[in-house]
Each structure stands twice: as structure tokens, then as C-alpha cells.
């Protein structure tokens, strides 16, 4: 069948470019072009008002929100491997940004914006470094439980802070319970016009969800608020955005001192953002790759996220991140590739070139209402209820994360989230549930609880350790082996540790095994190992052979039985030692 010229162009482009860029777009089916355009227009309608709201969280000018949807989004679309991940401004990283640099410069000032740009460049460098070092696995160390609590806490904090903007309340320089003392006088300063605009915006947004689900309620609400502000000349009653620069952002290095001290001061914040971006972006990209059975290259996505943040830092805006909610919106609108995001970039470009003048009439209270809506959307009560039902201990960890974020701030919250995630991970490996193996049939084995002290043969016990052996669980290994081989266990001559579930043995655990071998020899018990993995060169198997010799490490349990000359120990349940 002959190919058309268009087919030849598409195939040639795919062959030459897909290996280093455009993998989130190619291969491109021409029948998908129109649906991708519609999805991109839908994303633009939703994302433009949201990113302007994120600037209220980040403390940067409104125009910087639009900048996050320009070069940063374009760079990820061109160089990322995920066909679905939407990259732009994000509430969590915006909140971390504001917490970190609010005390270093006046909000909305040139110095503040320069610090935000420097932070974006630092995050970009860290992401590219993580890509080269293949550190995408770090995303797995921030558990979904803790991430749910962290984002819920951010949502509560964002929603609460937006209430003052919705009513144009000027907070005093106090915090905590001290603010309650001034609450009556604060309530008297509420701007009725601002509250009316905010409530109207929220009614339109939430009402459109119930009545017209496909209607972009946020942009409709902001358009109506802007029109009302212009038509009724509300700027004499409420604060408006004011003059917004038109045209493309200036491409420049952030104008700051670039001292080592400043970089070290911002370093912990950049690392915190790195962890959040790794967890949020990687989890979202993986979910869609699995759903649509698509190939995902994590290192390419990290590199593309790094380039996106470098683009953000060089175009006068702040850190960008992958957005689960916007990715879901694009999918629901029919988008199946990064072409939809490039359409959004084109729409934002047109807004920047021709329509920024309309933004000058936009009420600040309307943006605060958008921020309130963003915060409410982040509060995952359904997820918290599910965690409570299924994993009660993890629920309390998630709740603790929420409370720290709300009362101590996003910075301490992300540190706690990382620490708690590592504790949860360590706890699973610190107390593995180990078992004894007995012969159930001539061809199968059964697992028995340690308390049975069940024998696999009249003079042999097989103990399966179900986790990697390392310093945290080495004492547990030793205490269980010592209890199983105590003096009241009669006739025991061979003790085998089945290491089929052990992928690595660290120095502490290996030294503990050597100690156990010496202790067992004094009891006339031979320590043996069985490693039943298909790979004869598995790392832990080679470690055991190097430490104890190849005559003590067996590939199957049958080889072990043949070596000891043992016969199965009686019944299917095994014999209980006395």
C-alpha cells in the first residue's frame, strides 16, 4: 500500500526525533489531532485562572502564573516521556516557596521574585542531577499515606489564608492565639464588596460543577468578576490586580548576589521541593503509563522537569511541578499526548501578547476565591477515611503530618513527611514476619509460625527470613535464631536459613551471621543456607558463599535435604520440637 507524503514526514520525524525528544507526542495519529486541540483549549480554560491563583500563594505577581504555562510547560512537553503529565505552577511547591523566602524579601518585590527564580534554577539543577544519577526511586520514599496528609494540610492552610484576601482583612503582625484577641476588630474591617465578589466567584465555580460539568467555571467566574469590576468601576471599592505587563517574559538570570551563603540557605527548601516533585510527578506519570500501557522513562521525565524549572528560573517565574489534577482534567477532556499541552502554551502566548490589559480590572478578592477553591480541592477527606479504615497506624501518621503543616508551616511539614515516610519504610523491614518451613508433600513446602518450632526433618530446622538483612533487623534475626535453637530443642543438628527473600546483606547483618555460626557450632549445630532464586549470581547468594563457602549454600531445599541425608519430619504439619 503506497504511503502519502504526510505519512512519510510523520515516519521520518518519529524515527529521527523520538529517541531524544517528542516521545510524549510521537507517534501521532492524525485522527487524534482535533481531540488534542480541544483538550488543550480545555486545559487553558482551567489552568489560566488557577495559576494566577497560585501566585497569591507564592507571593509573586499575577503575570508569573501565566509564565509557568509558557516555557516550562513547553520544555516538558518537548523533552518528557510521559504523554499525560501536565507541568506548571503547583500549590504545594508554591506554599513551600512562600514559607522559605517570605522572611528574606518583601512579598511581590523584585528581590523576592529574584529569590524565587534562583530557587527554581536550583531545583532544576537538582532534578537534572537526579536524572543523571537515576534517583527516580527516591519518589518511593514519600509514602502515599504521608503525601495525602501533607497535601491535605497544605490545602487547609491555603484555604484558611485565602479567607483574609476574600474579605480584604488586614492581619496584625501576630500569630497563634494572640490573633483571637483582635478578632472582633478584624471582623469590623471586612470589605463587603470583596466578600460579595468572592462569594459570587465560588457560587459560579461550584454551581457549574453541579449543573454544567464541562463548563470551565473558574474562567467564567473570573471573566464575569473582571467585567463587573470594569463596568461598575469597583476599583474604588476593592483592590484590583492593576497594570499587567504584556508580551513575552524577559529571558535573564535572576538578579541576586548568588553567594554561597544564599545558596546554602535556600538548599533545604530546594531539597524539600525536589522530594515533593519526585513523589507527585513520578506517581502521576506512572499511574497514567500503567493505565494506558505506555512506556515511561523516569530519567527522561526528571531531565524534562529539570529543564522546565531552569526555564522557569530564567523567565522570571517560580518552581513548577507535575499536577495530578490537571493531568486528570486533560485525560477527561480527551487528551492523550503532550500535544494538548502545547496547544495550551499557544493559548497562553496569545493571552500574553494581546489580552493582559483585561487582567488589570481583575479583583484581588476573585483570585483569593480561586485560591480558596484550590485549597478545598487539596483536602482529601475521602483518602483520609480510606486510610483510617484500612491502615489505622498510618492514619495517625497522616494526621500528625496535617497538624504540623497547619500549625507549624509547610517547611516543617515536608521535613516531617520525609522522616515519617522513612520510619514507615524502616518499620516494615525492622520487624519482618519470619516463618519455619516444613514438608507438606514430596513436592511442596508449608510455612509455619515460629512459635511452633516445627522441624523440616528430625534433626533439621529451616528458618525463612522474609526481608533484606541489615543493621536494623540484625538483632531480631539473632534473637529468633537463638530462641529456635535453645537447649530445650532436642536432636537438632542442622539449622538452615532460607534467604530466598533476602536481596542484600549489609556488614552488620553479615557479622551477626558469623557470630551465630560460632554459637551454633558450640551446640554441635551446623549453620546452612538455602537461596532458591533463579539467578545463581544473586548478590546475597554471592555474599554468603564468600563468607561461609559454597558447600554451605544450596540452590534448593531438596539439595539441602540430600546433603544432610534428611527425610521429611513426619506429618504435613511437621514435628514440633520439645
Buried (B, 14 or more C-beta within 10 A) or exposed (E): EEEEEEEEEBEEBBEEBBEEBBBBBBEBEEEBEEBBBBBBBBBBBBBBBBBBBBBBBBBBBBBBBBBBBBBBBBBBBBBBBBBBBBBBBBBBBBBBBBBBBEEEBEEBEBBBBBBBBBBBBBBBBBBBBBBEEEBBEBBBBBBBBBBBBBBBBBBBBBBEBBBBBBBBBEEEEEEEEEEEEEEEEBEEEBBEBBBBBBEBBBEBBBEBEEEEEEBBBBBBBBBBBBEBBBEEEBBEBBBBBEEBEBEEBEEEEBEBEEEEEBBEBBEEBBBBBBBBBBBBBBBBBBBBBEEEEBEBBBBBBBBBBBBBBBBBBBBBBBBBBBBBBBBBBBBEBBBBBBBBBBBBBBBBBEBBEEEBEBBBBBBBBBBBBBBBBBBBBBBBEEBBEEBBEEBEEBBBBBBBBBBBBBEEBBBEBBBBBBEBBBBBBEEEBBEBEBBBBBBBEEEEBBBBEBEBBBBBBBBBBBBBBBBBBBEBBBEBBBEBBEEBBEEEBEEBBBBBBBBBBBEEBBEBBBBBBEEBBEBBEEBEBBBBBBBBBEEEEBEBBBBBBEBBEEEBBBBEBEEBBEBBEBEBBBEEEBBBBE
